[in-house]
Amino acid sequence: MNIFEQKIPTYVYAKTNMIRLVVFTALFALIFINIYKPRSSFYWYNVSEFNYLIYSSLVILTGVLVVVISRMAMYYWGRKHEIGLGVYILWVVLEIFSMALFFTIYTAYLNPERDYLGIFRESLINTSLVLLLPYAVLHLYFAYKDKEKKLSQIEEERLVTAGKQSIYSFHDEKGELRLSVTKENLLYIESADNYVEIWYLNKEAPTKLVVRNSLKNMEKNLANTNVIRSHRSYIVNLEAVKVIRRQKDGIYMEFGIDRVPDIPVSERYNKKITHWFTACSA
């Protein structure tokens, strides 16, 4: 597949990201020109630092109109056509060329005696920095947010799939089946040295079964279910939890059942537990 056939991700020309790109590029350009102060900018006006900031802001904002028009065109084009990587690269090159041409014309107007080619060459370098640096940063940010969104969707799909499992089976370290319990009756699993205590409801009463195995193995066998680790000593069936509350000393989960203690949530698993409850309540 050549560079023109390779498609760019659609999030690149999504409306929200387009707006972010324009705003961030304008701010970056303004900061860049006031810190770096390109040599050609001194031909625009010979004024104080404050006035330089004001005037340069007007020039930059006018120049950024090139990006605004370009990205609007890309947005509407992208709604009907897929944009190839090669086309996108050419699009960015044209943006740089157009903005450099704008600054060249503006500088030449204020100082007609200057060499137009020299002005354009310097403007081309400055414009490349002004556009390519924020573009690179934002594209990395967009890619990160897109990956985060996809991971969130995968996690939500996992939760839906996990919710369909109706029976959990537990084995000892030799692989022998010791207990099978419905997901409605399973409460939590607690570490006890080289053993684990599996707590579940039997005739509506909390019941414990001690099995020789590690909590780590239990966690591995319960992967892709709603029975997850909440603490270094506990694995909890989140579907059995009725209340999650935050106190000064940490977060706790309640089952709302007599003689069943509240289970702590350590900082390490806080985000995962919170995400589960948020996803289920959405």
N, C-alpha and C positions, 0 to 999 in steps of 0.2 A: 504494500500500500504506500503510494507516494504522499508527499506532504499536502497536496491539494485534496486528496481523497480522505485523509484523516480528519475526522470531525472534532471540533472543540466542544467541551461540555456546554450544555445549554445554560448552566448557571452563569456563564461569563456574560451573556447578553440578557439575563433576566432583568426586569424593570428595576427592582430594588437595588440590585448590584450595580446597575448602570448609574443610578443616582448617587450611590456611595462613591463610585469611581470618579464622577465629575466633581463632587464636593471635596473629596480627599485630594484630588489632583490640584484643584484650585488653591486649597490651603497650603499644600506642599510647595506649589510654584511661588506663592506669595512669600513663604518663609525662606525658600531657597534664594530668591532674588534679593531679599533684604539682608541675608547673611553673607551670601557669596558675592553679591553686587558685581555682576558681569561688566566688563569694561565698556561694552556698547551701551549699557543703561545710563551711563553718565552723559551721553549725548541727548538723552530724553529731556533732562532738566537739571539745572544746577541749583539745588535747594537744600534746605535743612533736612536732618534725619527724619523728623516727623512728616514733613511735606513729601519727602521721598517715599515714605510708607504709604501715604494717601495716594499719590500719583501712580506709584507702581501697582497699587491694588487695582486701580482703574484699568491700567494697561493689561495686567494679568487677567482680570476678569473678562475684558474684551477678547483677549487672546484665547481664553478657555472656551469661548463661544464656538470655536472650531471643534473642540472636543464634544461640546453639547450637541451640535448639529450632526457630527459624525456618529455619536452614540445613539442618537434618536433614529438616524437612518439604519444603523445596525440592528436596533431593537425591532423596528418594523420589518426589516428584511429577514431577521431571524425567526419571526413569527410564521413566515411562509416557506423559508428555505433553511436547510442545515448549512452552517458556515464551516468551511474547511479550514484547517490550520494554516495552509498556505495563503488563503484569502485573508484570514485574520492578520497574519504577519504583514501582508501588503497594505491592509487597512490601517494598521498602526504606523507603518512607514509613511503613508499619505498624511496621516494626522500630524506627524512630526514635520514633514515637508511643508504642509499648509501653515502650521503655526509659526515655523521659522520664517516663512515668506511674509507672514503678517508682521512679525517683529522687524524684519528687514525693511519693509516698506515704511513702517512707522519711524524707525531710526533714520532712514535715508531722507524722510520728509523733514525731520528736525535738523538734519545736518547733510545737505545735498552734496557737500564736497567730499564726503567719505566714499571709499570704494565699495560699490554695491556687492560685489562678489565676496569681499572680505567680511562685510557685515553679515551676509547670508551664511558664510562658513561658520562664523562665531555663533550666530543665532541657531544654526543647525546643531551645534555641539550642546549649547545651553538647553535647547528645547528637548533634545534627546535625554538629557539628565532630568529635566523637569517632568517628562512624561514616563520614561521607562522605569525610573526608580519607584514611583508610586504604583505604576502598573504591576511591577513585579511583586511588591508587597501585598497589594490587594488580591492578585491572582492566587498567591499562597494562602491568604486569608479565606478567599472564596472556596478554595479546594479543601481547606481544613473544615469549614462549616458544612460543606456538602458531605464530607466523609462522616462528620459527627451526626448529621441528619440521617444518613443511611444506616449508621450503627444503631441509632435510636429506633429506626423503623424495624431493623432486624431484631432488636431486643423486645419490641412490642409484639412482633410476630411470634417470638419465642414464648412470650408470656401467654399468648392465645393458645399456642400448641400445648404448652405445659398444662393449661387449664383443662385440657381434654383428657389428661391421664387421670384415671379414677382409683387405681390401686397402687400402693407403694409396697415393694418387697424388700426385706432386709436379710442379709446373710452375715455369717460370722467370718472370721479371717480365713477359715478353711473353705469358704464358698458354700457352706450348708445353709439352706433357707431356715431362718428362725422365726420370721414374722411377716405376715401380709396384712395390711390395714388399708381401709378406704381413706381417700384424701380428706374426707369430712371428719374422720376420727383421729387422724394423726395430729399431734400437737407440736412437740419439739424433741430434739435429740441433744443430750448433754454429755460432754466428755467426762470420763471417770478413770483417770490413769490409762491402763491398757484396755479399758472397756468403754462402752458407750451405754447410756441409759436412754432407751426409746420410750417416750411418754405418749400415750394415746388414750382415747376414751373407750372404755369397755362397759357397756350397759350404763352409759352416761357418767361413769365414774373414772377419774384419772387413774391410769394403770401404768406401771413401769415394767419394762423388760430389759434386763442387762445382757448385753451381747459383747463377746470378746472381739473387738475390732477397733479401728481408729476413727476419729472424727473426720480425718482427711480422706480416708477411703469412703466413708459415708457420703461426704460432700461430692466426691468424684462420681459415685453411683447415682447421685440425685441431680447430676448436671442436666440442664434444660428442663427443670421442673420448677415449681413455685416453692419448693422446700430449699431454702438457701441459708448460707452462713450469715449470722448477724454479729458474731462475737467469736473470739478464739476458743470459747468453750461451748458454743451453742450453734445448732442448726435449727431453723424455725420454719414451720409450715405457715407461710404468710396468709394463706386462705383461712386459717383458723384464728388469726389475730383480729381482735375487734377494735382495739384502740392503740394508737401510737402517740406517745406524749413526750415532751421535752421538759426536763428538770434541770436544776442547777448542776447536778452531778452527771448529767448525760441524758440519753434517750432510752425510753423503755417501751416494750410492747405488752399489751394486756390481752388475755384470752377471755376474760369475763367469766371464768369458771372457778368455783370454790376449790381451794387447795392447790391451785395451779399458780405458781409464782410469775411475777412480771419478768420478762427476759430483756436483758440490756442489749443495746446496740452500740458497738464500738465505733469510733471515728472512722476506722478503715472501711466499714461496711455501711456507713450512714447514707452515702449517696445512692448506693444500689437499692437499699430498702426504701428510701424516699421516692426513688424513681418508680418502683413497683406500685406503691400506693397512689402516686400521681397518675400513672398510666391506667390503673384500674378504675379511678374515679372520673377519668376524662370521658 
